[in-house]
Amino acid sequence: MGKLGCGIDGNLNEARFSEPMPWIGLYIAAASLVCALAMAADFIRGFRHRRFWFPSKYFSINATSLTIIAVAVKLSVDLNTAMPRRVDQLAKLSSGALLCTVMGNSMPSLGAMDNGDLCTNMIALGILVITVIVNIGIQLGTGVVYLYWKEHVFIMFLMLILLLILSFSALTVPINNKYFQYKYSKKYDMALKEYSNETRKREGKELKEELMKFWMMAHTCRPQFVVGRSVTCSASGAFCLLGAMTLAEAMLRSYLMPRSFEFCTGESEYKWSAIVVLITQTIAVGVGTVAPAIRWFSALNFRCPTRRKKSSKRIFKVERYWIQLLVEMKECPLAIRIQDRFCRKLAHYANNKLVDLCLGMQTGIVLGSKVIQFISVYSMIWMLSLSDLCKKLRTMKPDSSISSGSGSESRSSTKPDLSRFVLHLEGEDELVEFMMKKNFDTTDHWLRRGKRKQPKHLMELLEKSTVAEGFKGVKEFDSGLVLSLDCDEPPNCWALPVATLTAIAVALPNVSGGLMKQLMLSVHEGLMYVRLIEDNLDAKGELINIRKAANVVWLGVDLDNKWLDVDLRKLSEQAESTKEILEKLSDVAKTRAVFEREYCVRRAVHILGKTEKIRKLLDQQPISTLDPDRMACIDEWRSLNDLKTSSPFIPSSAKNSPSRSRKSFFCGFRETEDAAGIPYSTMGKVGCGIDGNLNEAKFSEPIPWIGLYVAAASLVYEIAMAAEIIHGFR
């Protein structure tokens, strides 16, 4: 009865085919839960860091997240599994709503991608979304989805709109990044010039103001913030909110008005896991909608007082940066080499028409997003006005508190005007004051957090040190009377002597454990600032090896109380005096140096034997007249060649002009028939049959076309591999 393979009648035994389906449903629920947790982590991180555009760190658009999303929306692409119950049909709808949510939630991550990743990730997302849309349309036609067809059609529309918004917003990322890189370098030089003009010593307040300048520049040109404050991002938040409301409406209507639906009898092959999928995906939709909704509401909250003062002509203007990349693509010749003049002309004409279509779509998306924002502002103006009124009433206090209020106002009015350091795009002039105020608040927030987390152990150590001693240890830590273990004196850094002196202190006998613990904690806190300073001072990387050695030494001292594999605690117990401890540590260092020297020489002898034939071949012809020290540097060879050449030609463009590579991508879509136009007949009626069971007669009709779709994908993969092989041979 449970035999696998062919049955007695010769047909394939399908009795156990559906047994793993509940576990597949649990797998889908787990993927949905991962999406929910990642989006929740991004929301919490943005809220804690006061980044209310909620940048995407844990749930950005990449290969990993797209794979998880593909697993999570598996029910939307399941074409022939009967799902008759209310829970099953709602789970189908929740998968589509989840895809809308993740697209709207992760939109700021577009700014953090380079051009190559941006292109490939958007193509992958487009393939996934179009596949889901087509599969839902097929299920509406075959009857797999027989309820909530209006909601499904609306969700499909939202998917398509969100995909277009993300795709065409991605076209602005390379242009904006290039523009802000140029503007940042200019503003940075201006800030440094202002800083260098003031030679006096900075107080704490003045240092804060100087840091505010650099924070203002770095924050306002942050790529994810640029995308997050765009009009298309706020519009995607509105669409994301509509998707969540659609799912909520379907669930409330099905549970509060069950008699308005005709549910089929029977059970899905997913069984108990369908309700788990529905619950986890509903939670994911709810959690993931919060961040896009706040982005949308924040845009409305800011635009409300200013929109009434601006003309509608300026509101509905498409700025240059939205279409700049497409215009450049149209002006540049095709990179494809076509010999035939007619074919070349035809390809150029087709390219221009395609770019014109994309220009029209980009313009329509930007104008549509601005219309949505305009309508949202005036539809929510009563709520925003009420919020402003409540804030004013809350600030009105009795006479006893007027003085404190005026004091706070005077303090806020003393904040410097740093609007010239706010980097913004065309059309964002009204955002300058808003961003400057918010950045002031964020700076104050981080300053308060820093004051709460001051290094108390390090401060206690500094309080115990006397002013008279000063930096005496810096002068005496490396005495010239002690010969170096190497022929050349290694460069010094701050971290290594601190770690070495701490190791010696740990090895000293007759020192209480409390004092030793206090010293270790103080040094641990202090080295964090030492590394930060050295990261900035050692820009050329000349001290990278000595700094790595310092990190290795301190790691052994901090975690295991060991210095170069010597147990400091055991050494402290065995030694009779401090002098003996220092002598043993010195012997260990000498032994280690001798071992390293022996290893290096042995390796050099080995290489000498391997290169004997090469040296003989090179000795047969004169290589250069340079001395051995200068021969080791390639620049010296080039300088010698320049002297020998009467008219050297080294094109500066090869060194200075960066290669410009433009990558464009276009996401198409397939039109799906409206579900209201599905023909109903007595023979192939979708939905419940006369017996109340789900009619599965048409479920398998699209499967051959799905096989053709799979074959087409395989063919594309094979063609790509063949092209790589041909390219390699050529």
C-alpha positions in Angstrom: 0.0 0.0 0.0 2.8 2.4 0.8 5.1 1.1 -2.0 7.1 3.8 -3.7 7.3 3.9 -7.5 4.7 2.3 -9.8 1.6 0.7 -8.4 -0.1 -2.5 -9.4 -1.9 -0.8 -12.3 1.4 0.7 -13.6 0.7 4.2 -12.5 2.9 6.2 -10.2 1.9 5.8 -6.6 1.2 9.3 -5.3 0.0 8.3 -1.8 3.0 9.9 0.0 3.6 12.9 -2.2 1.8 15.4 0.2 3.4 14.1 3.5 6.2 16.7 3.6 3.9 19.7 2.8 3.2 20.7 6.5 7.0 20.9 7.0 7.3 23.0 3.9 4.7 25.3 5.4 6.8 25.5 8.5 9.8 26.3 6.4 7.9 29.2 4.8 6.8 30.4 8.2 10.4 30.4 9.4 11.5 32.4 6.4 8.7 34.9 7.1 9.8 35.1 10.7 13.4 35.9 9.7 12.0 38.7 7.5 10.0 40.0 10.5 13.0 39.9 12.9 15.3 41.6 10.4 12.8 44.4 9.7 12.2 44.8 13.4 15.9 45.0 14.1 16.3 47.8 11.5 13.4 49.7 13.1 14.8 49.4 16.6 18.3 50.4 15.4 16.9 53.4 13.6 14.8 54.5 16.6 17.7 54.1 19.0 20.1 56.0 16.8 17.4 58.7 16.0 17.6 57.9 12.3 13.9 58.2 11.5 14.3 57.4 7.9 15.2 53.9 9.2 18.2 52.8 7.1 18.3 49.2 6.1 21.2 47.3 7.6 19.9 43.8 8.5 17.2 43.6 5.8 18.6 45.2 2.6 18.1 44.1 -1.0 20.8 41.5 -1.6 21.2 37.9 -2.7 20.5 36.5 0.9 17.4 38.6 1.5 16.0 37.9 -2.0 16.4 34.1 -1.4 14.6 34.4 2.0 11.9 36.4 0.4 11.5 33.9 -2.4 11.0 31.2 0.2 8.6 33.3 2.3 6.3 34.0 -0.7 6.2 30.4 -1.9 2.4 30.1 -1.4 1.9 32.9 -4.0 3.7 30.8 -6.6 2.1 27.4 -5.7 0.0 26.8 -8.8 -1.8 23.5 -8.2 -2.0 22.8 -4.5 -5.7 23.0 -3.4 -6.2 25.5 -0.6 -9.9 25.5 0.2 -10.2 26.9 3.7 -10.4 30.5 4.8 -7.0 30.3 6.4 -5.5 28.9 3.2 -6.9 31.7 1.0 -5.8 34.4 3.5 -2.3 32.8 3.6 -2.1 33.3 -0.2 -3.1 36.9 0.2 -0.6 37.5 3.0 2.3 36.3 0.9 1.6 39.0 -1.7 1.2 41.6 1.0 4.5 40.6 2.5 6.3 41.1 -0.8 4.9 44.6 -1.0 6.1 45.3 2.6 9.7 44.1 2.1 10.0 46.2 -1.1 8.8 49.4 0.7 10.8 48.7 3.9 14.1 48.0 2.2 14.1 50.9 -0.3 16.8 53.0 1.5 19.2 50.2 1.0 19.5 51.2 -2.7 21.7 54.0 -1.7 24.3 51.7 0.0 24.9 49.7 -3.2 27.5 50.2 -5.9 26.5 50.3 -9.6 27.1 46.6 -10.2 25.2 45.4 -7.2 22.4 47.8 -7.9 21.9 46.5 -11.4 22.0 42.8 -10.5 19.9 43.1 -7.3 17.2 45.1 -9.1 17.1 42.6 -12.0 16.8 39.7 -9.5 14.0 41.6 -7.6 12.2 42.3 -10.9 12.3 38.6 -11.9 10.9 37.6 -8.5 8.1 40.2 -8.5 7.0 39.5 -12.1 7.0 35.8 -11.4 4.8 36.3 -8.4 2.4 38.6 -10.3 2.1 36.1 -13.2 1.6 33.2 -10.9 -1.1 34.9 -8.9 -2.8 35.8 -12.2 -2.7 32.2 -13.3 -4.2 31.1 -9.9 -7.0 33.6 -10.3 -7.7 32.0 -13.7 -7.5 28.4 -12.7 -9.4 28.8 -9.4 -6.7 28.0 -7.0 -7.4 31.5 -5.6 -11.2 31.7 -5.6 -11.7 34.3 -2.9 -10.5 37.9 -2.3 -9.8 38.4 -6.0 -10.2 42.2 -5.7 -7.7 42.2 -2.9 -5.3 40.1 -4.9 -5.6 42.3 -8.0 -5.0 45.4 -5.8 -1.9 43.7 -4.2 -0.6 42.8 -7.7 -1.0 46.4 -8.7 0.9 47.6 -5.6 3.7 45.1 -6.4 4.1 46.5 -9.9 4.0 50.1 -8.8 6.6 49.4 -6.0 8.8 47.6 -8.4 8.7 50.5 -10.8 9.4 53.0 -8.0 12.4 51.0 -6.8 13.8 50.4 -10.3 13.6 54.1 -11.4 14.7 55.4 -8.0 17.8 53.2 -8.4 18.7 55.1 -11.6 19.3 58.3 -9.5 21.7 56.6 -7.0 24.9 56.8 -9.2 24.3 60.4 -10.1 23.5 61.5 -6.6 26.5 59.7 -5.1 28.8 61.4 -7.7 27.3 64.8 -7.0 27.5 64.5 -3.2 31.1 63.3 -3.4 32.0 66.4 -5.3 30.0 68.7 -2.9 31.4 67.0 0.2 35.0 67.5 -0.9 34.3 71.2 -1.5 32.5 71.7 1.9 35.1 69.6 3.7 37.9 71.9 2.4 35.9 74.9 3.5 35.4 73.6 7.0 39.1 72.7 7.3 40.0 76.2 6.1 37.8 77.8 8.8 39.2 75.5 11.4 42.8 76.3 10.5 42.2 80.0 10.6 41.5 79.8 14.3 44.7 78.9 16.0 43.6 79.3 19.6 42.9 76.2 21.7 39.3 74.9 21.4 37.0 74.6 24.4 34.5 71.9 24.7 31.6 74.0 23.3 33.7 75.1 20.3 34.9 71.5 19.6 31.2 70.5 19.6 30.4 73.2 17.0 33.3 72.1 14.8 32.2 68.5 15.0 28.7 69.6 14.1 30.0 71.0 10.8 31.5 67.6 9.7 28.5 65.7 11.1 26.1 67.9 9.1 28.0 67.2 5.9 28.5 63.5 6.5 24.9 62.9 7.6 23.0 64.9 5.0 24.9 63.2 2.1 24.6 59.7 3.5 23.4 57.6 0.6 20.6 55.9 2.5 19.4 59.2 3.9 19.3 60.7 0.4 17.0 57.9 -0.8 15.0 57.9 2.4 14.1 61.5 2.2 13.2 61.4 -1.5 9.6 61.8 -2.7 9.5 58.3 -4.2 10.5 56.7 -0.9 7.6 58.5 0.9 5.3 57.4 -1.8 6.5 53.8 -1.4 5.6 54.1 2.3 2.1 55.1 1.4 1.7 52.1 -1.0 3.2 49.8 1.6 0.6 51.0 4.1 -2.1 50.4 1.6 -0.9 46.8 1.2 -1.1 46.2 4.9 -4.5 47.8 5.1 -5.7 45.5 2.3 -4.6 42.4 4.2 -6.2 43.7 7.4 -9.5 44.5 5.6 -9.6 41.0 4.1 -8.9 39.3 7.5 -11.4 41.4 9.4 -14.1 40.9 6.7 -13.6 37.2 6.6 -13.8 36.8 10.4 -16.4 39.4 11.2 -18.7 38.7 8.2 -18.1 35.0 7.4 -21.5 34.6 5.9 -20.6 36.8 3.0 -18.1 34.2 1.8 -18.6 30.7 0.4 -15.7 28.7 1.7 -15.1 25.2 0.4 -14.8 22.1 2.5 -11.8 19.9 2.8 -8.2 20.5 3.9 -5.1 21.8 2.3 -2.0 19.7 1.9 -0.2 22.2 4.1 -2.7 21.3 7.0 -1.8 22.9 10.3 1.1 24.8 8.9 -1.1 27.1 6.9 -2.3 29.0 10.1 1.3 29.3 11.2 2.3 30.8 7.9 -0.7 33.3 8.1 0.2 34.4 11.6 3.9 34.9 11.0 3.4 36.7 7.7 0.7 38.9 9.3 3.2 39.8 12.0 5.9 40.4 9.4 3.6 42.7 7.4 2.6 44.6 10.6 6.2 45.0 11.8 7.6 45.9 8.3 5.0 48.5 7.6 5.9 50.7 10.6 9.1 52.1 9.2 7.7 53.0 5.7 4.6 54.5 7.3 6.8 56.7 9.6 8.8 57.8 6.6 5.6 58.8 4.8 4.1 60.5 7.8 7.4 62.4 8.5 7.3 63.8 5.0 3.7 64.9 5.5 4.5 66.4 8.9 7.3 68.5 7.4 5.5 69.5 4.2 2.3 70.6 5.8 3.2 74.1 6.9 5.3 74.9 3.8 3.0 73.4 1.0 0.5 76.2 1.5 3.1 78.8 0.7 4.4 77.2 -2.4 3.0 77.3 -5.9 1.7 74.1 -7.5 3.9 74.8 -10.5 7.1 74.4 -8.4 5.6 71.4 -6.6 5.1 69.4 -9.8 8.5 69.9 -11.2 10.8 67.0 -12.2 14.3 67.8 -11.0 17.3 67.2 -13.3 18.9 64.5 -11.2 15.9 62.2 -11.8 16.5 61.9 -15.5 20.1 62.8 -15.8 21.4 59.2 -16.2 18.8 58.4 -18.8 19.7 61.6 -20.8 23.3 60.6 -20.7 22.5 57.1 -21.9 20.6 58.6 -24.8 23.4 60.9 -25.8 26.1 58.3 -25.6 26.7 55.9 -28.6 25.9 52.2 -28.2 28.8 50.1 -26.8 27.7 47.2 -29.1 29.9 46.9 -32.2 27.7 46.5 -35.3 29.4 46.4 -38.7 26.3 46.9 -40.9 25.3 50.6 -41.1 21.6 49.8 -41.4 21.6 47.5 -38.4 23.7 50.1 -36.5 21.1 52.8 -37.3 18.2 50.5 -36.4 19.8 49.6 -33.0 20.5 53.3 -32.3 16.9 54.2 -33.1 15.5 51.4 -30.9 17.8 52.4 -28.1 16.5 56.0 -28.3 12.9 54.9 -28.3 13.5 52.7 -25.3 15.2 55.5 -23.4 12.4 57.9 -24.3 9.9 55.4 -22.9 12.0 55.1 -19.7 12.2 58.9 -19.5 8.4 59.1 -19.7 8.0 56.5 -17.1 10.5 58.1 -14.8 8.7 61.5 -15.2 5.4 59.9 -14.5 6.6 58.1 -11.4 8.1 61.3 -9.9 5.1 63.4 -10.7 2.8 60.6 -9.4 4.8 60.4 -6.2 4.5 64.2 -5.8 0.7 64.0 -6.4 0.4 61.3 -3.8 2.4 63.4 -1.3 0.3 66.5 -2.2 -3.0 64.7 -1.7 -1.8 63.1 1.5 -0.8 66.4 3.0 -4.2 68.0 2.4 -6.1 64.9 3.5 -4.1 64.8 6.8 -3.8 68.5 7.4 -6.5 68.5 10.1 -4.6 65.8 12.0 -1.3 67.6 11.6 -2.8 70.9 12.6 -4.3 69.3 15.7 -0.8 67.9 16.6 0.7 71.4 16.2 -2.0 72.8 18.5 -1.3 70.2 21.2 2.4 71.0 21.1 1.7 74.7 21.6 -0.7 74.0 24.5 2.0 71.7 26.0 4.6 74.4 25.9 2.3 76.9 27.6 3.2 76.8 31.3 2.4 78.8 34.4 4.4 82.0 35.2 6.8 80.2 37.5 8.2 78.2 34.6 8.3 81.1 32.1 11.9 81.9 33.1 13.0 78.4 32.5 11.3 78.3 29.2 12.8 81.5 28.0 16.2 80.2 29.2 15.8 77.1 27.0 14.7 79.3 24.1 17.8 81.5 24.5 20.0 78.4 24.6 18.4 77.0 21.4 18.8 80.4 19.7 22.5 80.3 20.4 23.0 77.3 18.1 25.2 78.3 15.1 23.9 78.6 11.6 25.4 75.6 9.8 23.0 75.7 6.8 25.9 76.2 4.5 27.2 72.7 5.5 23.9 71.0 4.7 24.3 69.0 1.5 21.0 68.8 -0.5 19.7 68.1 -4.0 17.9 70.4 -6.4 14.4 71.0 -5.0 15.3 70.3 -1.4 15.9 73.9 -0.4 13.0 73.9 2.1 14.6 70.8 3.8 17.8 72.6 4.8 16.4 74.2 8.0 14.6 71.0 8.9 17.7 68.8 8.5 19.8 71.3 10.3 17.5 71.3 13.3 17.2 67.6 13.4 20.9 67.2 13.2 21.3 69.5 16.2 19.0 67.3 18.1 20.8 64.2 17.1 24.2 65.7 18.1 22.8 66.6 21.5 21.4 63.1 21.8 24.8 61.4 21.0 26.6 63.9 23.3 24.3 62.9 26.2 24.7 59.2 25.5 28.5 59.7 25.5 28.4 61.5 28.8 26.5 58.6 30.3 29.1 56.1 29.1 32.3 57.8 30.1 35.3 55.5 30.8 35.1 55.6 34.6 38.1 53.2 35.2 40.3 55.3 32.9 39.3 58.5 34.7 40.1 57.0 38.1 43.6 56.1 36.8 44.1 59.6 35.5 42.9 61.1 38.7 45.5 59.1 40.7 48.4 60.3 38.4 50.1 63.5 39.5 50.4 66.6 37.4 54.2 66.8 38.1 54.8 63.5 36.5 53.1 64.6 33.3 54.2 62.4 30.3 57.4 61.2 32.0 56.7 57.6 30.9 56.5 58.6 27.2 60.1 59.8 27.4 61.5 56.9 29.4 59.7 53.8 28.2 62.3 53.1 25.5 65.7 53.8 26.9 68.6 54.3 24.5 70.9 52.3 26.9 69.1 49.1 25.9 70.2 47.7 22.6 67.5 46.8 20.1 67.0 43.1 19.3 67.0 43.9 15.6 69.5 45.8 13.5 67.0 48.5 12.7 65.0 50.3 15.4 61.3 49.6 14.7 58.9 52.5 14.5 57.0 53.3 17.7 53.3 53.5 18.3 51.3 54.4 21.4 49.6 51.0 21.9 52.6 48.6 22.1 54.5 50.3 25.0 51.2 50.6 26.9 50.5 46.9 26.4 54.1 45.9 27.3 54.2 48.0 30.4 50.8 46.6 31.5 52.2 43.1 31.1 55.2 43.9 33.2 52.8 45.4 35.9 50.7 42.2 35.9 53.9 40.1 36.4 55.0 42.1 39.4 54.8 40.2 42.7 53.0 41.3 45.9 50.3 43.4 44.1 46.7 43.1 45.2 44.2 41.6 42.8 41.9 44.6 43.1 44.6 47.0 41.9 45.6 44.7 39.1 42.0 44.4 38.0 41.6 48.2 38.1 44.7 48.7 36.0 43.5 46.1 33.4 40.1 47.8 33.1 41.7 51.2 32.8 44.1 50.1 30.1 41.3 48.3 28.2 39.3 51.5 28.1 42.3 53.7 27.3 43.5 51.5 24.4 40.1 52.1 22.6 41.0 55.8 22.3 44.6 55.0 21.5 43.5 52.9 18.5 41.1 55.6 17.4 43.9 58.2 17.4 46.3 55.9 15.6 43.8 55.1 12.9 43.6 58.7 12.0 47.3 59.6 12.5 48.6 56.6 10.5 46.9 57.4 7.3 49.7 55.9 5.2 49.8 52.6 7.0 53.4 52.9 8.0 52.7 51.6 11.6 50.3 48.8 10.6 52.6 45.9 11.5 53.6 47.4 14.9 49.9 48.1 15.7 48.9 44.6 14.8 51.6 43.4 17.1 50.3 45.6 19.9 46.8 44.2 19.4 48.1 40.6 19.6 50.1 41.4 22.7 47.3 43.1 24.5 44.8 40.3 23.5 47.0 37.7 25.3 47.5 39.9 28.4 43.8 40.8 28.6 42.2 37.4 28.1 44.8 34.9 29.3 47.3 36.9 31.4 50.0 35.9 28.9 52.8 37.8 27.2 54.4 36.0 24.3 53.0 32.7 25.6 54.5 33.4 29.1 52.0 33.0 32.0 52.4 36.3 33.9 50.6 35.1 37.0 52.8 32.0 37.3 55.9 34.1 36.6 54.8 36.5 39.4 54.4 33.6 41.9 57.7 31.9 41.0 60.0 35.0 40.7 61.6 36.3 43.9 62.2 39.9 42.8 61.2 42.4 40.1 64.6 42.3 38.5 64.3 38.5 38.0 60.9 39.0 36.3 62.3 41.6 33.9 65.3 39.4 33.1 63.0 36.4 32.3 60.7 38.6 30.1 63.8 39.9 28.3 65.1 36.4 27.7 61.8 35.4 26.2 61.8 38.3 23.8 65.4 37.5 22.7 64.5 33.9 22.2 61.5 34.8 20.1 63.6 37.3 18.0 66.3 34.6 17.4 63.7 32.1 16.4 62.0 34.5 14.0 65.4 35.5 12.6 66.4 31.8 12.0 63.1 31.2 10.3 63.5 34.2 7.9 67.1 33.2 7.0 66.1 29.6 6.4 63.3 30.7 4.1 65.7 33.0 2.3 68.1 30.2 1.7 65.3 28.0 0.4 64.2 30.8 -2.1 67.9 31.2 -3.1 68.0 27.6 -4.2 64.7 27.8 -6.1 65.8 30.9 -8.0 69.3 29.8 -9.0 68.4 29.2 -12.7 66.5 32.5 -12.8 69.4 34.5 -11.5 71.8 32.9 -14.1 69.4 33.9 -16.9 69.1 37.5 -15.6 72.9 37.7 -15.2 73.4 37.0 -18.9 72.1 40.4 -19.9 72.5 43.8 -18.2 69.3 44.8 -16.5 70.0 48.3 -15.1 72.7 50.6 -14.1 70.9 51.4 -10.8 72.4 50.5 -7.5 70.6 47.5 -5.7 68.7 49.7 -3.3 67.2 51.8 -6.1 66.6 48.7 -8.2 64.0 47.5 -5.7 61.7 50.4 -6.5 59.7 50.3 -9.7 59.5 54.1 -9.7 63.3 54.3 -10.0 63.2 52.2 -13.1 60.6 54.4 -14.6 62.6 57.5 -13.8 65.7 56.0 -15.4 63.7 55.2 -18.5 62.3 58.8 -18.7 65.9 60.1 -18.6 67.0 57.8 -21.5 64.0 58.6 -23.6 64.2 61.9 -25.4 60.5 62.5 -25.6 58.7 60.4 -23.1 55.0 60.0 -23.5 52.9 59.1 -20.5 49.3 60.0 -21.0 48.0 61.7 -18.0 44.5 60.6 -18.8 45.5 57.0 -18.1 46.4 58.0 -14.6 43.9 60.7 -13.7 40.7 60.2 -15.6 38.6 57.6 -13.9 36.9 55.1 -16.1 33.2 55.9 -16.4 31.0 52.9 -16.7 27.3 53.3 -16.9 25.0 50.5 -16.3 21.4 50.7 -17.1 18.6 48.3 -16.3 15.0 48.1 -17.2 12.4 46.1 -15.6 9.4 45.2 -17.7 6.1 43.7 -16.7 3.5 41.5 -18.1 -0.1 42.5 -18.1 -2.4 40.2 -16.4 -6.1 39.8 -17.1 -8.5 41.3 -14.6 -10.0 38.7 -12.4 -13.5 40.0 -13.0 -13.2 38.8 -16.6 -12.7 35.1 -15.8 -15.2 33.1 -17.7 -17.4 30.9 -15.7 -18.9 27.8 -17.2 -20.7 24.9 -15.8 -18.0 22.5 -16.7 -14.9 24.4 -15.5 -16.3 26.6 -12.8 -13.7 27.9 -10.3 -14.2 27.8 -6.6 -16.4 25.3 -4.8 -18.2 22.6 -6.6 -21.7 21.2 -6.1 -20.4 19.0 -3.3 -18.7 21.9 -1.5 -15.2 20.7 -2.4 -12.8 22.9 -4.3 -12.9 22.4 -8.0 -9.4 21.3 -9.1 -10.2 20.6 -12.7 -8.2 23.5 -14.1 -5.3 23.5 -11.6 -2.9 21.6 -13.9 -3.6 23.5 -17.1 -0.8 26.1 -16.7 1.9 23.5 -15.7 3.2 22.9 -19.3 3.7 26.6 -19.6 5.5 26.7 -16.3 7.8 23.9 -17.7 8.5 26.2 -20.7 9.3 29.0 -18.3 11.8 26.7 -16.5 13.3 25.6 -19.8 13.7 29.3 -20.8 15.5 30.1 -17.6 17.8 27.1 -18.1 18.5 28.2 -21.7 19.4 31.7 -20.5 21.8 30.2 -18.0 23.4 27.9 -20.7 23.8 30.8 -23.1 25.4 32.9 -20.4 27.9 30.1 -19.6 28.6 29.6 -23.4 29.2 33.3 -23.8 31.7 33.3 -20.9 33.6 30.4 -22.5 33.7 32.1 -25.9 34.8 35.3 -24.3 37.6 33.5 -22.5 38.9 31.8 -25.7 38.8 35.0 -27.6 
